[in-house]
């Protein structure tokens, strides 16, 4: 298992903690800060999903006028984990 502790940028959430299984599927996601209902919903939806699929679905989502969002930051965190 791989643990990721990602500091977000440009969002209301401050940090995302992710646990990936050995097969690179998402076992757990926990946002610190942000819109509680939205971040809990996103976290719940990606459980069991391959990291590559979550990246494909979430990358580039914006929040209002911001250039990023909590889902986009999750995708960036997963991308970073894949590169390591």
C-alpha positions in Angstrom: 0.0 0.0 0.0 1.1 3.5 -0.7 0.2 6.6 1.4 0.1 10.0 -0.1 -0.1 13.3 1.8 -0.8 16.1 -0.7 -0.9 19.8 0.1 -3.5 21.4 -2.1 -3.1 24.7 -3.9 -5.8 27.1 -4.9 -8.7 25.4 -3.2 -10.6 25.6 0.1 -9.3 22.2 1.1 -5.8 22.3 2.6 -4.7 18.7 2.3 -5.6 15.4 0.8 -4.6 12.1 2.3 -4.8 9.1 -0.1 -4.2 5.4 0.4 -3.5 3.3 -2.8 -3.6 -0.4 -2.9 -0.7 -2.3 -4.4 -2.7 -2.6 -7.7 -3.0 1.2 -7.8 -6.7 1.3 -6.9 -7.8 3.9 -4.4 -8.5 2.5 -1.0 -9.1 5.7 0.9 -9.3 9.5 0.4 -9.7 12.1 3.1 -9.8 15.8 2.4 -8.9 18.3 5.2 -11.0 21.5 4.8 -13.2 22.3 1.8 -16.9 21.8 1.3 -17.6 18.8 3.5 -20.4 17.3 1.5 -18.7 17.7 -1.8 -15.3 16.4 -0.7 -16.9 13.4 1.1 -18.9 12.6 -2.0 -15.9 12.8 -4.3 -13.9 10.6 -1.8 -16.6 8.0 -1.7 -17.1 7.8 -5.4 -13.4 7.1 -6.2 -13.0 4.3 -3.7 -12.1 1.1 -5.6 -11.4 3.0 -8.8 -8.0 2.7 -10.5 -6.0 5.9 -10.0 -5.6 6.3 -13.8 -9.4 6.3 -14.2 -9.9 8.9 -11.4 -7.3 11.1 -13.0 -9.0 10.9 -16.3 -12.4 11.8 -14.8 -11.4 14.5 -12.4 -8.4 16.4 -14.0 -9.3 19.8 -15.2 -12.5 20.3 -13.2 -12.8 23.9 -12.1 -14.5 25.5 -9.1 -16.3 28.7 -10.2 -13.7 31.2 -11.4 -10.8 29.3 -9.8 -8.4 27.5 -12.2 -8.7 24.3 -10.1 -11.0 22.5 -7.7 -10.8 19.8 -5.0 -11.4 17.0 -7.6 -8.7 18.5 -9.8 -6.3 18.6 -6.9 -7.1 14.9 -6.2 -6.2 14.1 -9.8 -3.0 16.1 -9.5 -2.1 14.2 -6.3 -2.7 10.9 -8.0 -0.6 11.9 -11.0 2.2 12.9 -8.7 2.0 9.5 -6.9 2.1 7.6 -10.3 5.3 9.5 -11.2 7.1 8.6 -8.0 
